[in-house]
Amino acid sequence: MAAAKSCDAHASVGLSGVGVELAVCQAGCARIGCMPSTFESSAGSVDEAVVNDYDTFGEAYAAETETSLINAYYTRPAILDLAGEVTDRQILDAGCGSGPLFEALRGRGAIVTGFDSSTKMVELARQRLGDTAALQVADIGSPLPFPDGTFDDVIASLVLHYLEDWTAPLAELRRVLRPGGRLIMAVNHPTVFKLLYPEADYFATVKWSEEYTFSGQKGTLTYWHRPLHAMTDAFTAAGFRTAVISEPHPAPGARERFPDDLGERQAFLCFLFFVLEAV
């Protein structure tokens, strides 16, 4: 399974009954042409040959999300706020995409290494970051090419919700962290799936897909919903302590840039953010 980023804004079709808390996430999706969602149990099947194919639509995706509400004014600022002071910290950007978080962390004095399973995304990141940036193609679902205890922090922003099984990826991320190191991550908020699909079983691990249009180019993204307790159980089993669970507000400037999307709301449901400490 690819470890890369997604727009991760939820479908805007047929959701009038779910409440205003989803409106902003829906609006972000509508702007990029999101098609209706589909979901099925973990026993079902989705054509894996065409989903999460960032080598095909990665350039269009990167351009579309560079300044978007959901990415530039919500997810990335929240991750950076949780990271705090990072000067001289060794940080792994897992699923780095085209490199916006890598660039921001490096600008704050961190020593950053990044990987992504998409060759196209790593190519785009290198264009952004320069030839000397520590970037490589690797898959979070396989053993990572780093020694034990290499990093002070790992960033996994909008990555793990692409994976059905978190056991091996979390174990690898724990392995490459120093004792006391942090895994800072964001995933789809589990309650949003239940609001989108009231008939679905919140407590099941469920595959669901959306078709998007990124800068005129279509792409399908497939996610795995899991309940909150399944997330925290997986963290504990991998050797992490949950230090922070965050549902952040959008960054300053968002209301002025996106007045129609935000309206009078101070916050909205979209992603859930964690800071985990390696024990």
ZATI-532469 format. One record per residue (C-alpha): x, z, y; residue number from 0; residue in one letter. Coordinates in nm, 3 decimals. Layout:
% ZATI-532469
<r x="X" z="Z" y="Y" nr="NUM" rest="A"/>
...
END
This chain:
% ZATI-532469
<r x="0.000" z="0.000" y="0.000" nr="0" rest="M"/>
<r x="0.134" z="-0.091" y="0.340" nr="1" rest="A"/>
<r x="0.232" z="0.187" y="0.574" nr="2" rest="A"/>
<r x="0.155" z="0.057" y="0.917" nr="3" rest="A"/>
<r x="-0.070" z="0.131" y="1.208" nr="4" rest="K"/>
<r x="-0.421" z="0.015" y="1.277" nr="5" rest="S"/>
<r x="-0.655" z="-0.004" y="1.568" nr="6" rest="C"/>
<r x="-0.866" z="0.245" y="1.375" nr="7" rest="D"/>
<r x="-1.166" z="0.234" y="1.606" nr="8" rest="A"/>
<r x="-1.491" z="0.245" y="1.419" nr="9" rest="H"/>
<r x="-1.763" z="-0.015" y="1.389" nr="10" rest="A"/>
<r x="-1.994" z="-0.076" y="1.678" nr="11" rest="S"/>
<r x="-2.274" z="-0.237" y="1.479" nr="12" rest="V"/>
<r x="-2.592" z="-0.054" y="1.380" nr="13" rest="G"/>
<r x="-2.481" z="0.294" y="1.492" nr="14" rest="L"/>
<r x="-2.741" z="0.384" y="1.752" nr="15" rest="S"/>
<r x="-2.847" z="0.694" y="1.560" nr="16" rest="G"/>
<r x="-2.512" z="0.863" y="1.510" nr="17" rest="V"/>
<r x="-2.478" z="1.020" y="1.855" nr="18" rest="G"/>
<r x="-2.279" z="0.976" y="2.171" nr="19" rest="V"/>
<r x="-1.968" z="1.144" y="2.027" nr="20" rest="E"/>
<r x="-1.884" z="0.813" y="1.856" nr="21" rest="L"/>
<r x="-1.947" z="0.591" y="2.153" nr="22" rest="A"/>
<r x="-1.591" z="0.573" y="2.282" nr="23" rest="V"/>
<r x="-1.439" z="0.500" y="1.943" nr="24" rest="C"/>
<r x="-1.703" z="0.234" y="1.893" nr="25" rest="Q"/>
<r x="-1.637" z="0.085" y="2.236" nr="26" rest="A"/>
<r x="-1.268" z="0.053" y="2.159" nr="27" rest="G"/>
<r x="-1.356" z="-0.129" y="1.841" nr="28" rest="C"/>
<r x="-1.613" z="-0.352" y="2.006" nr="29" rest="A"/>
<r x="-1.355" z="-0.468" y="2.259" nr="30" rest="R"/>
<r x="-1.144" z="-0.617" y="1.980" nr="31" rest="I"/>
<r x="-1.435" z="-0.768" y="1.793" nr="32" rest="G"/>
<r x="-1.487" z="-0.531" y="1.502" nr="33" rest="C"/>
<r x="-1.726" z="-0.649" y="1.230" nr="34" rest="M"/>
<r x="-1.958" z="-0.422" y="1.028" nr="35" rest="P"/>
<r x="-1.795" z="-0.176" y="0.791" nr="36" rest="S"/>
<r x="-1.829" z="-0.168" y="0.415" nr="37" rest="T"/>
<r x="-1.757" z="0.124" y="0.187" nr="38" rest="F"/>
<r x="-1.746" z="0.196" y="-0.183" nr="39" rest="E"/>
<r x="-1.636" z="0.472" y="-0.419" nr="40" rest="S"/>
<r x="-1.277" z="0.490" y="-0.534" nr="41" rest="S"/>
<r x="-1.384" z="0.307" y="-0.852" nr="42" rest="A"/>
<r x="-1.483" z="-0.001" y="-0.647" nr="43" rest="G"/>
<r x="-1.262" z="-0.289" y="-0.547" nr="44" rest="S"/>
<r x="-1.165" z="-0.465" y="-0.227" nr="45" rest="V"/>
<r x="-0.958" z="-0.782" y="-0.217" nr="46" rest="D"/>
<r x="-0.619" z="-0.619" y="-0.159" nr="47" rest="E"/>
<r x="-0.457" z="-0.959" y="-0.099" nr="48" rest="A"/>
<r x="-0.615" z="-0.986" y="0.244" nr="49" rest="V"/>
<r x="-0.636" z="-0.628" y="0.372" nr="50" rest="V"/>
<r x="-0.386" z="-0.448" y="0.595" nr="51" rest="N"/>
<r x="-0.180" z="-0.768" y="0.615" nr="52" rest="D"/>
<r x="0.022" z="-0.695" y="0.925" nr="53" rest="Y"/>
<r x="0.265" z="-0.972" y="0.842" nr="54" rest="D"/>
<r x="-0.020" z="-1.209" y="0.925" nr="55" rest="T"/>
<r x="-0.189" z="-1.045" y="1.225" nr="56" rest="F"/>
<r x="0.075" z="-0.796" y="1.338" nr="57" rest="G"/>
<r x="0.174" z="-0.979" y="1.655" nr="58" rest="E"/>
<r x="-0.189" z="-1.014" y="1.767" nr="59" rest="A"/>
<r x="-0.255" z="-0.650" y="1.679" nr="60" rest="Y"/>
<r x="0.048" z="-0.527" y="1.874" nr="61" rest="A"/>
<r x="-0.055" z="-0.721" y="2.183" nr="62" rest="A"/>
<r x="-0.416" z="-0.601" y="2.161" nr="63" rest="E"/>
<r x="-0.333" z="-0.233" y="2.126" nr="64" rest="T"/>
<r x="-0.041" z="-0.207" y="2.367" nr="65" rest="E"/>
<r x="-0.260" z="-0.078" y="2.651" nr="66" rest="T"/>
<r x="-0.587" z="0.008" y="2.473" nr="67" rest="S"/>
<r x="-0.782" z="0.328" y="2.527" nr="68" rest="L"/>
<r x="-0.765" z="0.434" y="2.164" nr="69" rest="I"/>
<r x="-0.392" z="0.368" y="2.123" nr="70" rest="N"/>
<r x="-0.223" z="0.393" y="2.463" nr="71" rest="A"/>
<r x="-0.444" z="0.657" y="2.626" nr="72" rest="Y"/>
<r x="-0.538" z="0.869" y="2.325" nr="73" rest="Y"/>
<r x="-0.331" z="0.847" y="2.006" nr="74" rest="T"/>
<r x="0.021" z="0.797" y="2.138" nr="75" rest="R"/>
<r x="-0.005" z="1.054" y="2.421" nr="76" rest="P"/>
<r x="-0.148" z="1.309" y="2.177" nr="77" rest="A"/>
<r x="0.140" z="1.258" y="1.934" nr="78" rest="I"/>
<r x="0.395" z="1.293" y="2.213" nr="79" rest="L"/>
<r x="0.228" z="1.609" y="2.343" nr="80" rest="D"/>
<r x="0.240" z="1.763" y="1.996" nr="81" rest="L"/>
<r x="0.606" z="1.666" y="1.958" nr="82" rest="A"/>
<r x="0.700" z="1.843" y="2.283" nr="83" rest="G"/>
<r x="1.068" z="1.868" y="2.371" nr="84" rest="E"/>
<r x="1.260" z="1.631" y="2.142" nr="85" rest="V"/>
<r x="1.603" z="1.598" y="2.304" nr="86" rest="T"/>
<r x="1.870" z="1.548" y="2.034" nr="87" rest="D"/>
<r x="1.618" z="1.590" y="1.752" nr="88" rest="R"/>
<r x="1.651" z="1.353" y="1.456" nr="89" rest="Q"/>
<r x="1.306" z="1.193" y="1.421" nr="90" rest="I"/>
<r x="1.170" z="0.953" y="1.161" nr="91" rest="L"/>
<r x="0.889" z="0.724" y="1.280" nr="92" rest="D"/>
<r x="0.714" z="0.649" y="0.949" nr="93" rest="A"/>
<r x="0.502" z="0.336" y="0.981" nr="94" rest="G"/>
<r x="0.653" z="0.258" y="1.319" nr="95" rest="C"/>
<r x="0.462" z="-0.066" y="1.376" nr="96" rest="G"/>
<r x="0.594" z="-0.256" y="1.677" nr="97" rest="S"/>
<r x="0.777" z="0.053" y="1.801" nr="98" rest="G"/>
<r x="0.586" z="0.207" y="2.095" nr="99" rest="P"/>
<r x="0.626" z="0.566" y="1.973" nr="100" rest="L"/>
<r x="0.988" z="0.502" y="1.873" nr="101" rest="F"/>
<r x="1.052" z="0.378" y="2.227" nr="102" rest="E"/>
<r x="0.879" z="0.676" y="2.390" nr="103" rest="A"/>
<r x="1.058" z="0.933" y="2.174" nr="104" rest="L"/>
<r x="1.395" z="0.768" y="2.231" nr="105" rest="R"/>
<r x="1.325" z="0.771" y="2.603" nr="106" rest="G"/>
<r x="1.276" z="1.147" y="2.581" nr="107" rest="R"/>
<r x="1.617" z="1.198" y="2.424" nr="108" rest="G"/>
<r x="1.537" z="1.192" y="2.053" nr="109" rest="A"/>
<r x="1.755" z="1.020" y="1.794" nr="110" rest="I"/>
<r x="1.498" z="0.799" y="1.623" nr="111" rest="V"/>
<r x="1.488" z="0.607" y="1.297" nr="112" rest="T"/>
<r x="1.190" z="0.392" y="1.209" nr="113" rest="G"/>
<r x="1.049" z="0.203" y="0.915" nr="114" rest="F"/>
<r x="0.743" z="-0.002" y="0.835" nr="115" rest="D"/>
<r x="0.631" z="-0.190" y="0.526" nr="116" rest="S"/>
<r x="0.551" z="-0.497" y="0.737" nr="117" rest="S"/>
<r x="0.843" z="-0.732" y="0.799" nr="118" rest="T"/>
<r x="0.659" z="-0.871" y="1.103" nr="119" rest="K"/>
<r x="0.612" z="-0.526" y="1.254" nr="120" rest="M"/>
<r x="0.980" z="-0.439" y="1.209" nr="121" rest="V"/>
<r x="1.069" z="-0.773" y="1.371" nr="122" rest="E"/>
<r x="0.846" z="-0.691" y="1.668" nr="123" rest="L"/>
<r x="0.993" z="-0.341" y="1.691" nr="124" rest="A"/>
<r x="1.343" z="-0.485" y="1.700" nr="125" rest="R"/>
<r x="1.245" z="-0.719" y="1.980" nr="126" rest="Q"/>
<r x="1.118" z="-0.417" y="2.174" nr="127" rest="R"/>
<r x="1.397" z="-0.175" y="2.090" nr="128" rest="L"/>
<r x="1.708" z="-0.390" y="2.058" nr="129" rest="G"/>
<r x="1.942" z="-0.484" y="1.776" nr="130" rest="D"/>
<r x="2.104" z="-0.141" y="1.759" nr="131" rest="T"/>
<r x="1.780" z="0.044" y="1.683" nr="132" rest="A"/>
<r x="1.774" z="0.211" y="1.340" nr="133" rest="A"/>
<r x="1.490" z="0.012" y="1.186" nr="134" rest="L"/>
<r x="1.420" z="-0.109" y="0.835" nr="135" rest="Q"/>
<r x="1.149" z="-0.234" y="0.604" nr="136" rest="V"/>
<r x="1.036" z="0.038" y="0.364" nr="137" rest="A"/>
<r x="0.713" z="0.154" y="0.203" nr="138" rest="D"/>
<r x="0.588" z="0.509" y="0.237" nr="139" rest="I"/>
<r x="0.441" z="0.479" y="-0.111" nr="140" rest="G"/>
<r x="0.791" z="0.442" y="-0.263" nr="141" rest="S"/>
<r x="1.109" z="0.654" y="-0.251" nr="142" rest="P"/>
<r x="1.248" z="0.641" y="0.103" nr="143" rest="L"/>
<r x="1.608" z="0.531" y="0.168" nr="144" rest="P"/>
<r x="1.715" z="0.856" y="0.337" nr="145" rest="F"/>
<r x="1.900" z="1.161" y="0.204" nr="146" rest="P"/>
<r x="1.730" z="1.496" y="0.160" nr="147" rest="D"/>
<r x="1.690" z="1.702" y="0.477" nr="148" rest="G"/>
<r x="1.786" z="1.423" y="0.719" nr="149" rest="T"/>
<r x="1.524" z="1.472" y="0.991" nr="150" rest="F"/>
<r x="1.401" z="1.744" y="1.222" nr="151" rest="D"/>
<r x="1.063" z="1.574" y="1.261" nr="152" rest="D"/>
<r x="0.863" z="1.297" y="1.097" nr="153" rest="V"/>
<r x="0.593" z="1.110" y="1.288" nr="154" rest="I"/>
<r x="0.321" z="0.947" y="1.075" nr="155" rest="A"/>
<r x="0.067" z="0.819" y="1.325" nr="156" rest="S"/>
<r x="-0.234" z="0.637" y="1.174" nr="157" rest="L"/>
<r x="-0.060" z="0.581" y="0.842" nr="158" rest="V"/>
<r x="-0.180" z="0.805" y="0.559" nr="159" rest="L"/>
<r x="-0.547" z="0.709" y="0.584" nr="160" rest="H"/>
<r x="-0.450" z="0.372" y="0.431" nr="161" rest="Y"/>
<r x="-0.352" z="0.546" y="0.107" nr="162" rest="L"/>
<r x="-0.572" z="0.664" y="-0.177" nr="163" rest="E"/>
<r x="-0.319" z="0.915" y="-0.310" nr="164" rest="D"/>
<r x="-0.115" z="1.126" y="-0.068" nr="165" rest="W"/>
<r x="0.087" z="1.311" y="-0.333" nr="166" rest="T"/>
<r x="0.402" z="1.097" y="-0.350" nr="167" rest="A"/>
<r x="0.412" z="1.002" y="0.021" nr="168" rest="P"/>
<r x="0.382" z="1.364" y="0.136" nr="169" rest="L"/>
<r x="0.646" z="1.470" y="-0.116" nr="170" rest="A"/>
<r x="0.886" z="1.207" y="0.019" nr="171" rest="E"/>
<r x="0.822" z="1.305" y="0.379" nr="172" rest="L"/>
<r x="0.883" z="1.671" y="0.287" nr="173" rest="R"/>
<r x="1.203" z="1.574" y="0.105" nr="174" rest="R"/>
<r x="1.359" z="1.401" y="0.406" nr="175" rest="V"/>
<r x="1.271" z="1.690" y="0.640" nr="176" rest="L"/>
<r x="1.496" z="1.986" y="0.698" nr="177" rest="R"/>
<r x="1.351" z="2.330" y="0.619" nr="178" rest="P"/>
<r x="1.132" z="2.422" y="0.914" nr="179" rest="G"/>
<r x="1.102" z="2.059" y="1.017" nr="180" rest="G"/>
<r x="0.772" z="1.915" y="1.134" nr="181" rest="R"/>
<r x="0.544" z="1.639" y="1.013" nr="182" rest="L"/>
<r x="0.332" z="1.528" y="1.310" nr="183" rest="I"/>
<r x="0.051" z="1.301" y="1.205" nr="184" rest="M"/>
<r x="-0.286" z="1.148" y="1.291" nr="185" rest="A"/>
<r x="-0.553" z="1.014" y="1.056" nr="186" rest="V"/>
<r x="-0.915" z="0.907" y="1.079" nr="187" rest="N"/>
<r x="-1.131" z="1.210" y="1.156" nr="188" rest="H"/>
<r x="-1.320" z="1.281" y="0.832" nr="189" rest="P"/>
<r x="-1.648" z="1.367" y="1.002" nr="190" rest="T"/>
<r x="-1.665" z="1.024" y="1.166" nr="191" rest="V"/>
<r x="-1.704" z="0.859" y="0.826" nr="192" rest="F"/>
<r x="-2.003" z="1.080" y="0.746" nr="193" rest="K"/>
<r x="-2.160" z="1.000" y="1.081" nr="194" rest="L"/>
<r x="-2.112" z="0.630" y="1.018" nr="195" rest="L"/>
<r x="-2.254" z="0.659" y="0.665" nr="196" rest="Y"/>
<r x="-2.501" z="0.949" y="0.643" nr="197" rest="P"/>
<r x="-2.581" z="0.856" y="0.283" nr="198" rest="E"/>
<r x="-2.216" z="0.872" y="0.174" nr="199" rest="A"/>
<r x="-2.064" z="1.168" y="-0.011" nr="200" rest="D"/>
<r x="-1.840" z="1.342" y="0.243" nr="201" rest="Y"/>
<r x="-1.657" z="1.526" y="-0.038" nr="202" rest="F"/>
<r x="-1.557" z="1.211" y="-0.227" nr="203" rest="A"/>
<r x="-1.246" z="1.000" y="-0.177" nr="204" rest="T"/>
<r x="-1.398" z="0.674" y="-0.058" nr="205" rest="V"/>
<r x="-1.255" z="0.332" y="0.026" nr="206" rest="K"/>
<r x="-1.396" z="0.151" y="0.328" nr="207" rest="W"/>
<r x="-1.307" z="-0.163" y="0.517" nr="208" rest="S"/>
<r x="-1.359" z="-0.328" y="0.854" nr="209" rest="E"/>
<r x="-1.290" z="-0.677" y="0.980" nr="210" rest="E"/>
<r x="-1.140" z="-0.697" y="1.329" nr="211" rest="Y"/>
<r x="-1.046" z="-0.971" y="1.568" nr="212" rest="T"/>
<r x="-0.711" z="-0.906" y="1.735" nr="213" rest="F"/>
<r x="-0.648" z="-1.141" y="2.027" nr="214" rest="S"/>
<r x="-0.864" z="-1.403" y="1.856" nr="215" rest="G"/>
<r x="-0.709" z="-1.353" y="1.511" nr="216" rest="Q"/>
<r x="-0.913" z="-1.196" y="1.231" nr="217" rest="K"/>
<r x="-0.779" z="-0.922" y="1.008" nr="218" rest="G"/>
<r x="-0.924" z="-0.678" y="0.755" nr="219" rest="T"/>
<r x="-0.821" z="-0.313" y="0.744" nr="220" rest="L"/>
<r x="-0.900" z="-0.086" y="0.450" nr="221" rest="T"/>
<r x="-0.896" z="0.294" y="0.472" nr="222" rest="Y"/>
<r x="-0.949" z="0.588" y="0.240" nr="223" rest="W"/>
<r x="-1.179" z="0.866" y="0.358" nr="224" rest="H"/>
<r x="-1.115" z="1.213" y="0.224" nr="225" rest="R"/>
<r x="-1.265" z="1.549" y="0.326" nr="226" rest="P"/>
<r x="-1.070" z="1.793" y="0.538" nr="227" rest="L"/>
<r x="-1.013" z="2.036" y="0.252" nr="228" rest="H"/>
<r x="-0.855" z="1.756" y="0.046" nr="229" rest="A"/>
<r x="-0.613" z="1.691" y="0.332" nr="230" rest="M"/>
<r x="-0.508" z="2.054" y="0.373" nr="231" rest="T"/>
<r x="-0.483" z="2.103" y="-0.004" nr="232" rest="D"/>
<r x="-0.248" z="1.803" y="-0.020" nr="233" rest="A"/>
<r x="-0.036" z="1.945" y="0.263" nr="234" rest="F"/>
<r x="0.002" z="2.279" y="0.087" nr="235" rest="T"/>
<r x="0.084" z="2.119" y="-0.248" nr="236" rest="A"/>
<r x="0.360" z="1.912" y="-0.084" nr="237" rest="A"/>
<r x="0.526" z="2.218" y="0.069" nr="238" rest="G"/>
<r x="0.383" z="2.219" y="0.419" nr="239" rest="F"/>
<r x="0.219" z="2.486" y="0.629" nr="240" rest="R"/>
<r x="-0.050" z="2.367" y="0.868" nr="241" rest="T"/>
<r x="0.058" z="2.488" y="1.213" nr="242" rest="A"/>
<r x="-0.176" z="2.287" y="1.439" nr="243" rest="V"/>
<r x="-0.501" z="2.095" y="1.398" nr="244" rest="I"/>
<r x="-0.587" z="1.907" y="1.718" nr="245" rest="S"/>
<r x="-0.883" z="1.708" y="1.852" nr="246" rest="E"/>
<r x="-0.729" z="1.601" y="2.182" nr="247" rest="P"/>
<r x="-0.881" z="1.471" y="2.502" nr="248" rest="H"/>
<r x="-0.774" z="1.129" y="2.630" nr="249" rest="P"/>
<r x="-0.467" z="1.119" y="2.853" nr="250" rest="A"/>
<r x="-0.476" z="1.139" y="3.233" nr="251" rest="P"/>
<r x="-0.563" z="0.804" y="3.380" nr="252" rest="G"/>
<r x="-0.794" z="0.707" y="3.096" nr="253" rest="A"/>
<r x="-1.112" z="0.768" y="3.293" nr="254" rest="R"/>
<r x="-0.995" z="0.549" y="3.581" nr="255" rest="E"/>
<r x="-0.882" z="0.272" y="3.345" nr="256" rest="R"/>
<r x="-1.187" z="0.283" y="3.113" nr="257" rest="F"/>
<r x="-1.482" z="0.420" y="3.315" nr="258" rest="P"/>
<r x="-1.748" z="0.233" y="3.120" nr="259" rest="D"/>
<r x="-1.619" z="0.353" y="2.783" nr="260" rest="D"/>
<r x="-1.575" z="0.718" y="2.877" nr="261" rest="L"/>
<r x="-1.866" z="0.768" y="3.116" nr="262" rest="G"/>
<r x="-1.912" z="1.142" y="3.168" nr="263" rest="E"/>
<r x="-1.750" z="1.245" y="2.838" nr="264" rest="R"/>
<r x="-1.442" z="1.463" y="2.845" nr="265" rest="Q"/>
<r x="-1.354" z="1.397" y="2.479" nr="266" rest="A"/>
<r x="-1.471" z="1.207" y="2.172" nr="267" rest="F"/>
<r x="-1.434" z="1.204" y="1.795" nr="268" rest="L"/>
<r x="-1.197" z="0.946" y="1.650" nr="269" rest="C"/>
<r x="-0.881" z="1.085" y="1.489" nr="270" rest="F"/>
<r x="-0.763" z="1.423" y="1.366" nr="271" rest="L"/>
<r x="-0.407" z="1.533" y="1.452" nr="272" rest="F"/>
<r x="-0.186" z="1.776" y="1.261" nr="273" rest="F"/>
<r x="0.146" z="1.950" y="1.302" nr="274" rest="V"/>
<r x="0.277" z="2.059" y="0.961" nr="275" rest="L"/>
<r x="0.586" z="2.272" y="0.906" nr="276" rest="E"/>
<r x="0.812" z="2.225" y="0.605" nr="277" rest="A"/>
<r x="0.837" z="2.553" y="0.412" nr="278" rest="V"/>
END
